[in-house]
């Protein structure tokens, strides 16, 4: 299953490394990534594939929320099909 992960918060070193390491631990593949810094705020959107992970969507999503709390970032994960439906014009 494809999912969209968003990461937002005050910029600091190591954000991409921590998020990608956690996804690697859960065998989640990053398929695309876009990140920028806007006036000291880090923003990143990733498209990931969870199909090879032994963890279910809820477990991965909760791990991302937990990681966000640990590193002081707001991390959210959405199913790609829900994300697409919400942003359809």
C-alpha positions in Angstrom: 0.0 0.0 0.0 1.2 3.5 -0.8 1.1 6.2 1.8 2.0 9.9 2.2 4.0 11.0 5.2 4.3 14.7 6.1 7.0 16.1 8.5 6.8 19.7 9.7 8.7 21.5 12.5 11.6 23.7 13.4 14.6 22.9 11.3 17.5 21.0 13.0 20.2 18.5 11.8 19.2 14.9 11.4 15.5 15.0 10.6 15.7 13.2 7.3 18.1 10.6 8.8 15.9 9.8 11.7 12.7 9.5 9.7 14.3 7.4 7.0 16.0 5.2 9.5 12.7 4.5 11.3 11.1 3.6 7.9 14.1 1.4 7.1 13.7 -0.5 10.4 10.0 -1.2 9.5 10.9 -2.2 5.9 9.0 0.7 4.4 10.4 1.9 1.0 10.6 5.7 0.3 9.5 6.1 -3.3 9.6 9.9 -3.6 10.6 12.8 -1.3 10.3 16.5 -1.4 11.7 18.8 1.4 12.3 22.4 1.9 13.1 24.9 4.6 10.8 27.9 4.9 11.9 30.6 7.4 13.6 28.1 9.8 10.7 25.6 9.4 11.5 22.2 7.9 8.8 20.7 5.7 8.9 17.3 4.0 6.5 15.1 2.1 7.3 11.5 1.3 5.5 8.9 -0.8 6.2 5.5 0.7 5.3 1.9 -0.1 4.4 -0.2 3.0 3.6 -3.4 1.1 6.9 -5.2 2.2 6.6 -4.3 5.8 5.4 -6.8 8.4 3.8 -4.0 10.3 0.3 -2.8 9.4 -0.6 0.7 8.5 -1.8 1.7 12.0 1.5 0.4 13.5 3.7 2.3 11.1 1.5 5.5 11.5 1.8 5.3 15.3 5.6 4.8 15.0 5.8 8.0 12.9 3.7 9.9 15.5 5.9 8.6 18.3 9.1 9.5 16.4 7.7 13.0 15.8 7.1 13.4 19.5 10.7 12.3 20.2 12.3 14.7 17.8 9.9 17.6 18.2 8.3 17.4 14.8 4.7 16.9 13.6 4.7 13.7 11.6 1.5 12.4 10.0 0.8 9.4 7.7 -2.2 9.0 5.3 -3.2 6.3 2.9 -2.4 7.6 -0.6 -5.9 6.9 -1.9 -7.5 9.0 1.0 -4.9 11.8 0.3 -5.7 11.7 -3.4 -9.5 11.9 -2.7 -9.1 14.8 -0.3 -7.0 16.8 -2.8 -9.0 16.1 -6.0 -10.3 19.2 -7.7 
